[in-house]
Amino acid sequence: MTKMSKKKAAILEAATILFANKGFTDTSMQELSKMTGAAEGTIFYHFKNKEHLLLTILEATKDRILEEFKAHMEHHAPGTGIEEMEEVVAFYLLLAGRMEYQFLLLHRHFLYQFAESRPEFREHLVDIYNCLVILFEQAIQKGLEDGSIGKVNPRKSALIIFTMVDGLVRFKNFNLYDAGALYNELIRSIRRMLKSN
């Protein structure tokens, strides 16, 4: 990795932390410069403006989620669809811990305000959530094929399960509740919901 690419990565990492903790409006480029040691000119060399920086973070977040899932699944033997669903749930909770600031950022309201009026923000958010929901949907589809999951609508069921799991992550990110304390109940609820007759 070149010195400039390391600098760019450091800027992205620091900006993710600042945007996640302080929000978009309350994060200044001066603060980012101070945190990274990069001159403001260097930041603007890599990113046209603050919005471009935020879009780049969203793109990098999606890429990392897909890389992490691929690496995770390479170390796990394929099982039934319901077993794969449990694996996806465990992975999602693990990933939310590894990518704490990215997930906290995804839960910030300002992103959705941008998405209402800016198609490029909406597109990035849709891409991120689609790549996550597809992980749940693929497990359901596999379970429908191998009989470990009953007759359910794969997309709708994936969206409901994703919402449940992501809700626990929100509780954890905002220090409201320990997501791990509900893991067993979550898995039992998912099994009941997807039960094969």
C-alpha positions in Angstrom: 0.0 0.0 0.0 1.4 3.4 -0.9 1.8 6.2 1.5 -1.1 8.1 -0.1 -3.4 5.1 0.0 -2.5 4.6 3.7 -3.3 8.3 4.2 -6.6 8.0 2.3 -7.5 4.9 4.4 -6.7 6.8 7.6 -8.9 9.7 6.5 -11.8 7.4 5.7 -11.4 5.6 9.1 -11.3 8.9 11.1 -14.2 10.4 9.1 -16.3 7.3 9.8 -15.7 7.7 13.5 -16.5 11.4 13.5 -19.6 11.1 11.3 -20.8 8.1 13.4 -20.3 9.9 16.7 -20.9 13.6 15.9 -23.1 13.5 12.8 -22.4 15.0 9.4 -23.0 18.7 10.1 -21.1 18.8 13.4 -18.0 17.2 11.8 -15.6 19.8 10.5 -12.8 19.2 8.0 -10.5 21.0 10.4 -11.3 18.4 13.1 -10.7 15.6 10.6 -7.4 17.2 9.6 -6.3 17.4 13.2 -7.4 13.8 13.9 -5.5 12.4 10.9 -2.6 14.7 10.7 -3.5 15.3 7.1 -3.7 18.8 5.8 -7.1 19.9 4.6 -5.7 20.2 1.1 -4.7 16.5 1.3 -8.2 15.6 2.3 -9.7 17.6 -0.6 -7.1 16.0 -2.9 -8.6 12.6 -2.1 -12.3 13.7 -1.7 -14.0 16.5 -3.6 -16.0 17.6 -0.5 -17.5 16.3 2.7 -20.4 14.6 0.9 -18.0 12.8 -1.5 -16.2 11.6 1.6 -19.4 10.2 3.1 -20.4 8.5 -0.1 -16.9 6.9 -0.3 -17.4 5.6 3.3 -20.7 4.0 2.3 -19.1 2.4 -0.7 -16.2 1.1 1.4 -18.7 -0.2 4.0 -20.6 -2.3 1.5 -17.3 -3.7 0.0 -16.0 -4.6 3.5 -19.3 -6.3 4.5 -19.1 -8.6 1.4 -15.4 -9.3 2.0 -16.0 -10.2 5.6 -19.0 -12.5 4.8 -17.0 -14.3 2.1 -14.1 -14.8 4.5 -16.4 -15.9 7.3 -18.3 -18.5 5.2 -15.0 -20.0 3.8 -14.3 -21.2 7.4 -17.6 -22.8 7.9 -18.8 -26.0 6.5 -22.1 -25.7 4.6 -25.1 -27.1 6.4 -28.8 -27.0 6.0 -30.5 -23.7 5.2 -31.7 -23.2 8.8 -28.2 -23.8 10.0 -26.9 -21.3 7.5 -29.5 -18.8 8.7 -28.1 -19.2 12.2 -24.6 -18.7 10.8 -25.7 -15.5 9.0 -27.3 -14.1 12.2 -24.2 -14.9 14.2 -22.0 -13.3 11.5 -24.2 -10.2 11.4 -23.8 -9.7 15.1 -20.1 -10.3 15.0 -19.7 -8.0 12.0 -21.6 -5.2 13.8 -19.0 -5.5 16.6 -16.1 -5.5 14.2 -17.5 -2.6 12.2 -19.0 -0.7 15.1 -18.6 2.8 13.7 -19.8 1.8 10.2 -23.0 0.3 11.7 -23.4 3.3 14.1 -23.1 5.5 11.0 -25.7 3.5 9.2 -28.1 4.0 12.1 -27.7 7.8 12.0 -30.8 9.7 10.8 -28.9 12.2 8.7 -28.1 9.5 6.1 -31.8 8.9 5.5 -32.4 12.7 5.2 -29.7 12.8 2.5 -31.3 9.8 0.8 -34.7 11.5 0.5 -33.3 14.2 -1.8 -30.0 12.8 -3.1 -30.3 9.7 -5.4 -26.6 8.8 -4.9 -27.1 8.5 -1.1 -30.3 6.5 -1.6 -28.5 4.2 -4.1 -25.6 3.5 -1.7 -27.9 2.8 1.3 -30.1 0.5 -0.8 -27.0 -1.3 -2.0 -25.7 -1.8 1.5 -29.1 -3.1 2.9 -29.6 -5.3 -0.2 -26.3 -7.0 0.2 -27.1 -7.7 3.9 -30.7 -8.9 3.3 -29.5 -11.1 0.4 -27.4 -13.0 2.9 -30.5 -13.9 4.9 -32.5 -14.5 1.8 -30.0 -17.0 0.4 -30.1 -19.0 3.6 -33.9 -19.2 3.4 -33.8 -20.2 -0.2 -31.3 -23.0 0.6 -33.6 -24.1 3.5 -36.6 -24.2 1.1 -34.6 -26.4 -1.2 -33.3 -28.8 1.5 -36.6 -28.9 3.5 -35.1 -27.4 6.7 -37.3 -24.3 6.2 -41.1 -24.3 5.7 -43.0 -22.6 2.9 -42.3 -18.9 3.4 -41.7 -16.0 1.1 -37.8 -15.8 1.0 -37.6 -12.0 0.5 -40.2 -11.0 3.0 -39.0 -13.4 5.6 -35.4 -12.2 5.1 -36.5 -8.6 5.5 -38.3 -9.4 8.8 -35.4 -11.4 10.2 -32.9 -8.7 9.1 -35.0 -6.1 10.8 -35.0 -8.1 14.1 -31.3 -8.7 14.0 -30.5 -5.1 13.0 -32.8 -3.9 15.8 -30.6 -5.7 18.4 -27.5 -4.1 16.8 -29.1 -0.7 17.2 -29.9 -1.4 20.9 -26.2 -2.4 21.4 -24.8 0.6 19.4 -26.8 3.1 21.4 -25.9 1.3 24.7 -29.6 0.4 25.4 -29.3 -3.4 25.7 -26.7 -6.1 25.2 -27.6 -7.9 21.9 -25.7 -11.0 23.0 -28.1 -11.5 26.0 -31.0 -12.0 23.5 -29.1 -14.3 21.0 -30.7 -17.6 22.1 -34.2 -16.1 22.1 -33.6 -14.6 18.7 -32.5 -17.9 17.2 -35.5 -19.7 18.8 -37.9 -17.0 17.3 -36.3 -17.3 13.9 -36.5 -21.1 14.0 -40.2 -20.9 14.9 -40.9 -18.4 12.1 -39.1 -20.5 9.5 -40.2 -23.9 10.9 -40.7 -26.7 8.4 -44.0 -28.5 8.8 
